[in-house]
């Protein structure tokens, strides 16, 4: 891996995002809308609930919404970076240069990380200002939670990009749809035990489930389950390797079928 | 001067059972400008894509700078570049930003100086701070050519570089390419549907039809081989031979 190539690709995405008002808006618009809707839903629940659990539900929903955005934006960071090159017919310029696939993927990770940092920074600030909800009250456990969601988002991003590479621009709706396939099972907005018994083992095989369960534990003041975090990291390691192998395989297929060139000139 | 920069042996490429390149073998020597010609579907774009490692061959061997392309992709591409009428640089970046990114990808030394020299060579210094998406197609082509020369490539692949240019700019570009090739000894592979381009620029042509090479030699030799007066007449007679015309009129 050569740093100057990664640096050049990061620079290219930095130019791209800072030059375009719609792209900057896109980074903040949807998270902001989510925060407002979920925030006020939580406030409403808090008012009508009138029971002690409602206060927790308020925090759980806001925390879950912000955490979900980390996962979603991490996936988008990878997939949309690839799509940006497709849309601008620049993909061939990248792959006729001596850029390794690993360098390209690492760049999308870095870009995704900065997109998330901006989004979460704004969301955390607004959640505190509007609802007095402090995401940093999770303390140091925020770090492993964040890391796990980031890793899972990257794995999902690689899988989504692979599918777009294989099935072309017709499949680009997947960029926005894939994370929502796991949302109902990953216990994002409700605890694991709400799911039917037969679905719970499936949910536990998703790293994000451990994070969302862990977040609720911490907000309840029960501390972090080290075993649950370890399980999330272990699952993420497996999924990241599997996603990287899948990406590599699909890249090879795309080259064999001439799809890369087609995507780059469509 | 005579060593082969590109060696292609028995290249075959099929897409889902359709043969795009049947059995193509050729060499490109150091400092040559070789035109790859042929009607639509002849296999020239596929051949170029294989040389750029965008597509993997079904069978056959490709060696560039004496090295196997599959095993030394990055090392080889570091010494090559590509310019096509069918790709674009990101539209919302300024010209200098696009060149800066490309320079970074290739690790170009003295990048600002290099950019200035190339922009001056193509007479587009005034476009340096312009947004790429606001350029005319002729200006975009020249920016693309600057991009493709930024890393001092030893092998340059040009896919219809004058496709969108008016006759005046096209003539300037042809002359510039010739000059650059003479001064820097760059090896070039050139595809075009403009036969005047090819006659003026190329030292040698490979005429592809239905995935195979049907003629090879200097433009004059190929014209003589087909008993025509110009390369354009050769092109038309080849394109209209066999079932191509029948398909077109069906």
Interface residues (C-beta under 8 A of the other chain):
Chain A: X2 X4 X5 X7 X8 X9 X11 X12 X15 X16 X19 X20 X84 X88 X89 X90 X92 X93 X94 X95 X96 X97 X98 X99 X100 X252 X255 X256 X257 X258 X260 X261 X264 X265
Chain B: X15 X16 X20 X45 X46 X49 X52 X53 X54 X55 X56 X73 X74 X75 X77 X78 X80 X81 X82 X84 X86 X87 X88 X89 X90 X91 X92 X93 X97 X100 X101 X102 X103 X104 X105 X106 X107 X147
